[in-house]
Amino acid sequence: MSNEIVVVGSYNTGFLIHVDRLPTRGETLPGRGFRMEHGGKGSNQAIQAARLGCRTAMIAAVGDDIFGERAIKKWRNEGVETAYVKRCKTPTGAGLIIVGPGGENMIAVDLGANLELTPSDVDEALQRLSGVKIVLTQLEIPLETALHALALAQRNGAMTILNPAPAARITPAMLRGVSIITPNEVEAKIMAGLGPDEQVDLAELARTYCDAVEHVVITLGERGALIVDSKGERIVKPPRVDAVDATGAGDAFNGALAAALARGMDIDTAVEYACAAGAFLAARIKRGELVEALATREELERFKKQQQ
């Protein structure tokens, strides 16, 4: 089966409730506005790529439960291929989120079935896929599985993207041959074994990975993205927006980056496109929960023209 983009990644169901203040230890508070959301970095990124018009497949593991069924139904509705989604007895990944009045929150995550995704699952799936241009993965699945997917994709001639989130220590040697890594500022520091608050020259840090990785793209939030590669270093500026909620902007960025590269854009143009997708989400132009706020191809093109 032909798919331009393959996302090897996670799915989590989010259970969210709002409170007037965050609870203290042992306290029960009344809440409001409960909702259940689709989440997981891999799922968000796959849906973004599909909405931007790319044939996208998901390699993932979900539980044999109602939340796994809900994930698969959502992917199918979004046009994401689900033939390579593993069902297992371990429950589907879940996140419990308590949100206070100022947006502060308390979060607990059980990755559940995501941790059951193995290198052999990736082998089986990629053997059945053809026409793959981009393989994109993150770290809400086992690191071994993510790195295996990148190495196998590289051998098969696909471009590879690692979004190293959540942050983990990863040496350049572990990434040899990877096309692109897309950490944010904190993730870049933790990858290099530094503290998240340590003051560093990000371009210099990125260059330590350039012997192994073709392009290092460090996302900078409202400041855009820093690209460091054999051509040097440069900043790509994002559109100016009034950010409402930047949650998930990194997922929008990565899904859009994969889509742009699959359509043949060069790295600078693709990063600019991805910055626009992240800004569109952060501005919550469509409102609603994170996944529903992701742009379609037409919406993003219209948004970009309005920013010129």
C-alpha positions as CSV (number, residue, x, y, z in Angstrom):
1,M,0.0,0.0,0.0
2,S,1.3,3.4,-0.9
3,N,1.6,6.2,1.7
4,E,3.8,9.3,1.4
5,I,4.2,9.7,5.2
6,V,4.4,7.1,7.9
7,V,4.2,8.2,11.5
8,V,5.5,5.7,14.0
9,G,4.1,7.0,17.3
10,S,1.7,7.3,20.1
11,Y,-1.9,7.8,20.9
12,N,-3.3,8.9,24.3
13,T,-6.8,9.7,25.3
14,G,-6.9,12.9,27.3
15,F,-9.4,13.3,30.2
16,L,-9.7,17.0,31.1
17,I,-11.5,18.8,33.8
18,H,-11.5,22.4,35.0
19,V,-11.3,23.5,38.6
20,D,-11.4,26.9,40.4
21,R,-8.0,26.1,41.9
22,L,-5.6,23.1,41.8
23,P,-6.2,20.6,44.6
24,T,-3.8,20.0,47.5
25,R,-2.7,16.5,48.6
26,G,-5.7,14.3,49.5
27,E,-8.3,16.9,48.5
28,T,-11.3,16.4,46.4
29,L,-12.7,19.4,44.5
30,P,-15.8,20.0,42.4
31,G,-14.9,20.5,38.7
32,R,-16.6,21.4,35.5
33,G,-16.2,21.3,31.7
34,F,-15.1,17.7,31.6
35,R,-14.2,16.5,28.1
36,M,-12.4,13.6,26.5
37,E,-9.9,14.5,23.8
38,H,-7.8,12.7,21.2
39,G,-4.1,13.1,21.9
40,G,-0.6,11.7,21.7
41,K,2.2,13.3,19.7
42,G,2.2,10.7,17.0
43,S,-1.6,10.8,16.5
44,N,-1.6,14.6,16.4
45,Q,1.2,14.7,13.9
46,A,-0.3,12.1,11.6
47,I,-3.7,13.9,11.6
48,Q,-1.9,17.2,10.8
49,A,-0.1,15.6,7.8
50,A,-3.3,14.0,6.5
51,R,-5.2,17.3,6.8
52,L,-2.5,18.9,4.7
53,G,-3.3,16.5,1.9
54,C,-0.7,13.8,2.3
55,R,-1.4,10.0,2.2
56,T,-0.5,9.2,5.8
57,A,-0.3,5.9,7.7
58,M,0.0,5.3,11.4
59,I,2.1,2.6,13.0
60,A,1.0,2.5,16.6
61,A,-0.2,0.4,19.5
62,V,-3.6,0.9,21.2
63,G,-5.5,-1.2,23.7
64,D,-8.2,-3.6,22.9
65,D,-10.7,-1.3,24.6
66,I,-13.2,1.4,23.8
67,F,-10.4,4.1,23.7
68,G,-8.5,2.1,21.1
69,E,-11.6,1.8,19.0
70,R,-12.2,5.5,19.4
71,A,-8.6,6.2,18.2
72,I,-9.0,4.0,15.1
73,K,-12.3,5.6,14.2
74,K,-10.8,9.0,14.5
75,W,-7.9,8.2,12.2
76,R,-10.1,6.6,9.6
77,N,-12.3,9.7,9.6
78,E,-9.2,11.9,9.1
79,G,-8.0,9.7,6.2
80,V,-5.1,8.2,8.2
81,E,-4.4,4.5,7.2
82,T,-4.9,2.2,10.2
83,A,-3.9,-1.2,8.8
84,Y,-0.7,-1.1,10.8
85,V,-2.1,-0.3,14.2
86,K,-1.5,-3.0,16.8
87,R,-4.2,-3.9,19.3
88,C,-3.1,-5.3,22.6
89,K,-4.4,-6.2,26.1
90,T,-2.5,-3.3,27.7
91,P,-4.9,-0.3,28.0
92,T,-4.7,2.5,25.5
93,G,-2.5,5.4,26.7
94,A,-4.2,8.0,28.8
95,G,-3.6,11.4,30.3
96,L,-5.4,13.0,33.2
97,I,-5.4,16.8,33.2
98,I,-6.7,19.1,35.9
99,V,-6.7,22.7,34.7
100,G,-6.8,25.7,37.0
101,P,-8.3,29.2,36.3
102,G,-5.1,30.7,34.9
103,G,-4.3,27.8,32.7
104,E,-2.0,26.1,35.2
105,N,-2.4,22.4,35.3
106,M,-1.6,19.1,36.9
107,I,-1.0,16.2,34.5
108,A,-0.5,12.4,35.0
109,V,0.2,10.2,31.9
110,D,0.1,6.4,31.6
111,L,1.6,5.6,28.2
112,G,0.0,2.1,28.4
113,A,-0.2,0.4,25.0
114,N,2.3,2.8,23.5
115,L,5.0,1.0,25.3
116,E,4.0,-2.3,23.6
117,L,5.1,-1.0,20.1
118,T,8.2,-3.0,19.2
119,P,10.8,-3.0,16.5
120,S,9.3,-6.2,15.0
121,D,6.0,-4.4,14.7
122,V,7.7,-1.7,12.7
123,D,9.5,-4.3,10.5
124,E,6.2,-6.0,9.7
125,A,4.4,-2.7,8.8
126,L,7.2,-1.1,6.7
127,Q,7.6,-4.3,4.7
128,R,3.9,-3.9,3.6
129,L,4.2,-0.2,2.7
130,S,5.4,1.3,-0.5
131,G,6.1,4.8,-1.8
132,V,7.1,6.0,1.6
133,K,8.8,9.4,1.4
134,I,8.9,10.4,5.1
135,V,9.1,8.5,8.3
136,L,8.3,10.6,11.4
137,T,8.6,9.4,15.0
138,Q,8.7,10.7,18.6
139,L,9.5,9.4,22.0
140,E,6.1,8.5,23.6
141,I,7.0,5.0,22.4
142,P,10.1,3.0,23.4
143,L,13.3,4.8,22.3
144,E,14.6,1.4,20.8
145,T,11.5,1.3,18.6
146,A,11.8,4.9,17.4
147,L,15.5,4.5,16.6
148,H,14.8,1.2,14.8
149,A,12.1,2.8,12.7
150,L,14.5,5.6,11.6
151,A,17.3,3.2,10.8
152,L,15.0,0.9,8.7
153,A,13.4,3.8,6.9
154,Q,16.9,5.2,6.1
155,R,17.9,1.9,4.6
156,N,14.7,1.9,2.5
157,G,15.6,5.3,1.1
158,A,13.0,7.4,3.0
159,M,13.7,10.8,4.6
160,T,13.6,10.5,8.4
161,I,12.4,12.9,11.1
162,L,12.8,12.5,14.9
163,N,10.8,14.8,17.1
164,P,12.7,14.0,20.4
165,A,9.7,14.6,22.7
166,P,9.3,14.0,25.6
167,A,13.0,14.9,26.1
168,A,15.6,12.2,26.5
169,R,19.4,11.9,26.5
170,I,20.4,11.0,22.9
171,T,23.9,11.0,21.6
172,P,24.9,12.0,18.1
173,A,26.1,8.4,17.5
174,M,22.5,7.1,18.1
175,L,21.2,9.4,15.3
176,R,23.7,8.7,12.6
177,G,22.0,9.0,9.2
178,V,18.8,10.6,10.5
179,S,17.7,13.3,8.1
180,I,16.2,15.8,10.6
181,I,15.7,16.2,14.3
182,T,13.3,18.8,15.7
183,P,13.8,19.4,19.4
184,N,12.5,22.5,21.2
185,E,15.0,24.4,23.3
186,V,14.6,22.3,26.4
187,E,14.7,19.1,24.5
188,A,17.9,20.1,22.7
189,K,19.6,20.7,26.0
190,I,18.4,17.4,27.6
191,M,19.4,15.5,24.5
192,A,22.9,16.8,25.0
193,G,23.0,15.9,28.7
194,L,22.5,19.4,29.9
195,G,20.0,20.8,32.5
196,P,16.8,22.4,31.1
197,D,17.7,25.8,32.6
198,E,21.3,25.8,31.5
199,Q,22.4,28.8,29.4
200,V,23.9,27.6,26.1
201,D,24.5,28.7,22.6
202,L,21.8,26.7,20.8
203,A,23.5,26.9,17.4
204,E,26.7,25.6,18.9
205,L,24.8,22.8,20.6
206,A,23.1,21.9,17.3
207,R,26.4,21.7,15.5
208,T,27.5,18.9,17.8
209,Y,24.8,16.8,16.1
210,C,25.5,17.9,12.5
211,D,28.1,15.2,11.8
212,A,25.3,12.6,12.4
213,V,22.2,14.5,11.3
214,E,21.6,16.3,8.1
215,H,19.5,19.1,9.5
216,V,19.0,20.2,13.1
217,V,15.8,22.2,13.5
218,I,15.3,23.7,17.0
219,T,11.8,25.1,17.5
220,L,11.7,28.4,19.4
221,G,8.0,29.0,20.0
222,E,6.9,32.5,19.0
223,R,10.4,33.2,17.8
224,G,10.2,30.6,15.0
225,A,12.9,28.0,14.4
226,L,16.6,27.7,14.2
227,I,18.0,25.6,11.3
228,V,21.6,24.4,11.6
229,D,23.2,22.2,8.9
230,S,26.1,22.1,6.4
231,K,24.9,25.5,5.0
232,G,25.3,27.2,8.3
233,E,22.7,28.5,10.7
234,R,19.6,30.7,10.2
235,I,16.4,31.7,11.9
236,V,13.0,31.2,10.3
237,K,10.5,33.7,11.6
238,P,6.9,32.6,12.2
239,P,3.7,34.6,11.4
240,R,2.8,37.1,14.1
241,V,-0.3,36.0,15.9
242,D,-2.0,36.5,19.2
243,A,-1.4,33.0,20.8
244,V,-4.3,31.7,22.7
245,D,-3.0,28.2,23.6
246,A,0.3,26.9,22.3
247,T,-0.4,23.3,23.5
248,G,0.2,21.0,20.5
249,A,1.9,23.7,18.3
250,G,5.0,21.4,18.2
251,D,2.8,18.6,16.8
252,A,1.3,20.9,14.2
253,F,4.9,21.9,13.3
254,N,6.1,18.4,12.8
255,G,3.1,17.1,10.9
256,A,3.3,20.1,8.6
257,L,7.1,19.8,8.2
258,A,6.6,16.2,7.0
259,A,3.9,17.2,4.6
260,A,5.9,20.0,3.2
261,L,9.0,17.8,2.6
262,A,6.8,15.1,1.1
263,R,5.6,17.7,-1.4
264,G,9.2,18.4,-2.4
265,M,9.9,21.7,-0.5
266,D,13.5,22.4,0.5
267,I,14.2,22.5,4.2
268,D,14.0,26.3,4.7
269,T,10.6,26.5,2.9
270,A,9.4,23.5,4.7
271,V,10.3,24.9,8.1
272,E,8.6,28.2,7.2
273,Y,5.4,26.2,6.3
274,A,5.7,24.3,9.5
275,C,6.0,27.5,11.5
276,A,2.8,28.7,9.9
277,A,1.0,25.6,11.0
278,G,2.2,25.9,14.5
279,A,1.1,29.6,14.6
280,F,-2.3,28.7,13.2
281,L,-2.8,26.2,16.0
282,A,-1.5,28.5,18.8
283,A,-3.9,31.2,17.7
284,R,-6.7,28.7,18.0
285,I,-8.3,30.2,14.9
286,K,-10.7,27.2,14.6
287,R,-11.1,27.0,18.4
288,G,-12.1,23.7,20.0
289,E,-9.9,20.9,21.3
290,L,-6.3,20.6,20.0
291,V,-7.0,18.1,17.2
292,E,-10.0,19.9,15.9
293,A,-7.9,23.1,15.8
294,L,-5.3,21.7,13.4
295,A,-5.3,23.4,9.9
296,T,-6.4,21.9,6.7
297,R,-4.3,22.6,3.6
298,E,-6.8,25.2,2.3
299,E,-7.0,26.9,5.7
300,L,-3.2,27.1,6.1
301,E,-2.7,28.5,2.6
302,R,-5.3,31.2,3.3
303,F,-3.8,31.9,6.7
304,K,-0.3,32.3,5.1
305,K,-1.6,34.8,2.5
306,Q,-3.3,36.9,5.2
307,Q,0.1,37.2,7.0
308,Q,1.9,38.5,3.9
